Amino acid sequence: MWYEASLTIARQALRDGIKTEYHIFKRFPKEIRDTFGRLGLNVKQLEEEDRLRFLDAYTSQTGLGSAEALPSSRNNVSMKMSDSSIDLMKSMKEGIPEADKRWLHIDDDTSVALQYNKEEECIDFWRTRLIPSFRAAETVVLWGFLTGTASDSFYRKLESLCDGIVYFKSEEKGDQIEQYVRMTAMRSKQYDSRWHKLRLLESGEVALTE
């Protein structure tokens, strides 16, 4: 239920006044905009006020168009990490614009990057370029990964880069599928590591059952 949870987190952040970037790997931007609209957000106004941004890494994958441009210095959404490396280093050296600082950045499925880059390329790029650039921008990042699609070594190295780790899982019980979430790491913070059951509300939002 990560996809629905990611949209719920983004919606709540925007309602709390937190600027939010939603990085799209697996759907067209229109679909995400429509979903946010059904969740009660005025998407057009939020985008015009530069409080909501969509990073389109999907359209170019389909060959059905070009990725949307952003009113931002951080607008390179190429799937090849080597294409973004120089731009990120340049932006950090020149100084990140104030408009690009203090965002919440959410990926719908970061594991898609593994289809275009080798595992070691991903780890090295995130460690030496992407994470330092987000820290310089004082931005919180939520990555979404599908487990079982890469090597165990990749996941261990990835987790070592993260300040927190949250797992989502589905279990079949009887004739029903139940959804759960748990936190397994949170650097320098206490946390509840128990599994918690999730439910999907009629609105499309995700909530804990307890």
C-alpha positions as CSV (number, residue, x, y, z in Angstrom):
1,M,0.0,0.0,0.0
2,W,3.0,2.3,-0.4
3,Y,1.5,4.1,-3.4
4,E,-1.6,5.1,-1.5
5,A,0.4,5.9,1.6
6,S,2.8,8.1,-0.3
7,L,-0.2,10.2,-1.6
8,T,-1.6,10.4,1.9
9,I,1.7,11.7,3.3
10,A,1.9,14.2,0.5
11,R,-1.6,15.4,1.0
12,Q,-1.2,15.9,4.7
13,A,2.2,17.7,4.3
14,L,0.6,20.1,1.8
15,R,-2.3,20.8,4.2
16,D,0.3,21.4,6.9
17,G,2.0,24.0,4.7
18,I,5.0,21.9,3.8
19,K,6.2,22.3,0.2
20,T,6.1,18.9,-1.5
21,E,7.7,17.4,-4.6
22,Y,6.2,14.2,-5.9
23,H,8.7,12.2,-8.1
24,I,6.7,10.1,-10.6
25,F,8.3,6.9,-12.0
26,K,5.3,4.7,-12.9
27,R,2.3,6.9,-13.9
28,F,1.5,9.9,-16.0
29,P,1.5,13.2,-14.1
30,K,-2.2,13.8,-15.0
31,E,-3.1,10.6,-13.1
32,I,-1.4,11.9,-10.0
33,R,-2.9,15.4,-10.3
34,D,-6.4,13.8,-10.6
35,T,-5.8,11.7,-7.5
36,F,-4.7,14.7,-5.5
37,G,-7.8,16.5,-6.7
38,R,-10.0,13.6,-5.4
39,L,-8.2,13.9,-2.1
40,G,-9.4,17.5,-1.8
41,L,-6.3,19.5,-2.9
42,N,-6.5,22.5,-5.3
43,V,-3.6,21.2,-7.4
44,K,-3.6,24.1,-9.9
45,Q,-3.3,26.7,-7.1
46,L,-0.6,24.7,-5.3
47,E,1.5,24.5,-8.4
48,E,1.0,28.1,-9.3
49,E,2.1,29.1,-5.8
50,D,5.1,26.7,-6.2
51,R,4.1,24.7,-3.1
52,L,3.6,21.5,-5.1
53,R,5.9,20.1,-7.8
54,F,5.8,17.0,-9.9
55,L,9.0,15.6,-11.2
56,D,8.1,13.6,-14.3
57,A,10.4,10.6,-14.8
58,Y,7.7,8.6,-16.5
59,T,6.5,10.3,-19.7
60,S,9.9,10.0,-21.4
61,Q,10.1,6.3,-20.5
62,T,6.9,5.6,-22.5
63,G,8.1,7.5,-25.6
64,L,4.8,9.3,-25.6
65,G,6.2,12.8,-24.9
66,S,8.8,14.8,-23.1
67,A,9.0,15.2,-19.3
68,E,7.5,18.3,-17.9
69,A,9.8,21.2,-17.2
70,L,10.0,22.7,-13.7
71,P,10.3,26.3,-12.5
72,S,13.4,25.1,-10.6
73,S,17.1,24.6,-10.9
74,R,16.5,20.9,-9.9
75,N,14.7,19.9,-13.1
76,N,16.9,17.1,-14.5
77,V,14.7,14.0,-14.4
78,S,16.8,11.8,-16.7
79,M,16.7,8.1,-15.7
80,K,20.5,7.9,-16.3
81,M,22.2,9.0,-13.2
82,S,25.3,10.0,-15.1
83,D,23.2,12.7,-16.8
84,S,22.3,14.3,-13.4
85,S,25.7,14.0,-11.6
86,I,27.3,17.1,-13.1
87,D,24.2,19.3,-12.7
88,L,24.0,18.3,-9.0
89,M,27.6,19.0,-8.3
90,K,27.3,22.4,-10.1
91,S,24.3,23.4,-8.2
92,M,25.9,22.5,-4.8
93,K,29.0,24.5,-5.7
94,E,27.0,27.5,-6.9
95,G,24.6,27.4,-3.9
96,I,21.1,26.1,-3.9
97,P,18.4,28.8,-4.5
98,E,16.2,29.5,-1.5
99,A,13.1,28.5,-3.6
100,D,14.6,24.9,-3.8
101,K,15.1,24.5,-0.1
102,R,13.0,22.9,2.7
103,W,10.8,20.6,0.6
104,L,9.4,17.1,1.3
105,H,10.4,14.9,-1.7
106,I,8.5,11.7,-2.3
107,D,9.3,9.0,-4.9
108,D,6.5,6.7,-6.0
109,D,8.9,3.9,-7.0
110,T,12.6,4.6,-6.8
111,S,13.5,1.0,-7.7
112,V,12.6,1.8,-11.4
113,A,16.1,3.5,-11.5
114,L,17.6,0.0,-11.4
115,Q,16.3,-0.7,-14.9
116,Y,18.5,2.1,-16.3
117,N,21.5,2.0,-14.0
118,K,23.7,-0.6,-12.4
119,E,23.3,-1.2,-8.6
120,E,26.7,0.2,-7.8
121,E,26.1,3.2,-9.9
122,C,22.9,3.9,-8.0
123,I,24.5,3.5,-4.6
124,D,27.5,5.7,-5.5
125,F,25.3,8.4,-7.1
126,W,23.0,8.6,-4.1
127,R,25.9,8.5,-1.6
128,T,28.1,11.1,-3.3
129,R,25.6,13.3,-5.2
130,L,21.9,13.0,-4.4
131,I,21.9,12.7,-0.6
132,P,24.4,15.6,-0.1
133,S,22.4,17.8,-2.5
134,F,19.2,17.1,-0.5
135,R,20.9,17.7,2.8
136,A,22.2,21.0,1.4
137,A,18.7,21.9,0.4
138,E,17.4,20.9,3.9
139,T,15.0,18.6,2.2
140,V,13.4,15.4,3.6
141,V,13.3,12.5,1.1
142,L,11.1,9.4,1.1
143,W,12.2,6.8,-1.4
144,G,10.0,3.8,-2.3
145,F,11.6,0.5,-3.2
146,L,10.2,-2.8,-4.2
147,T,12.1,-5.6,-2.4
148,G,13.2,-8.7,-4.2
149,T,14.1,-6.9,-7.4
150,A,17.8,-6.3,-6.5
151,S,20.6,-8.1,-4.7
152,D,20.7,-8.4,-0.9
153,S,24.0,-6.5,-1.0
154,F,22.2,-3.6,-2.7
155,Y,19.5,-3.4,-0.1
156,R,22.1,-3.5,2.8
157,K,24.1,-0.7,1.2
158,L,21.0,1.3,0.5
159,E,19.7,1.0,4.1
160,S,23.1,2.1,5.4
161,L,22.5,5.4,3.6
162,C,19.1,6.1,5.2
163,D,18.2,7.8,8.4
164,G,15.0,5.8,8.7
165,I,13.5,2.6,7.2
166,V,9.8,1.7,6.9
167,Y,8.5,-1.5,5.6
168,F,5.1,-2.2,4.0
169,K,3.8,-5.7,3.4
170,S,0.7,-7.6,2.3
171,E,-0.5,-10.8,3.9
172,E,-3.3,-13.2,2.8
173,K,-5.5,-14.2,5.7
174,G,-8.4,-16.4,4.7
175,D,-10.0,-14.9,1.7
176,Q,-8.7,-11.4,2.4
177,I,-5.5,-9.4,1.8
178,E,-4.3,-7.4,4.8
179,Q,-1.8,-4.5,4.7
180,Y,0.8,-3.7,7.3
181,V,3.5,-1.2,8.0
182,R,6.4,-1.1,10.5
183,M,9.4,1.1,11.2
184,T,12.7,-0.8,11.5
185,A,15.1,2.1,11.9
186,M,15.1,5.8,12.9
187,R,18.5,7.3,13.5
188,S,18.9,9.0,16.9
189,K,15.1,8.6,17.6
190,Q,13.0,6.1,19.6
191,Y,10.4,4.3,17.5
192,D,7.8,1.6,17.6
193,S,9.0,-1.4,15.6
194,R,5.8,-3.4,15.8
195,W,3.7,-4.2,12.7
196,H,0.6,-2.0,12.4
197,K,-2.4,-2.8,10.3
198,L,-3.4,-0.3,7.6
199,R,-6.8,0.3,6.0
200,L,-7.8,2.2,2.9
201,L,-10.5,4.8,3.4
202,E,-13.2,5.6,1.0
203,S,-11.5,8.9,0.3
204,G,-8.4,7.0,-1.0
205,E,-6.3,7.9,2.0
206,V,-4.5,5.3,4.2
207,A,-4.9,5.1,7.9
208,L,-3.7,3.0,10.8
209,T,-6.4,0.7,12.2
210,E,-5.1,1.2,15.8
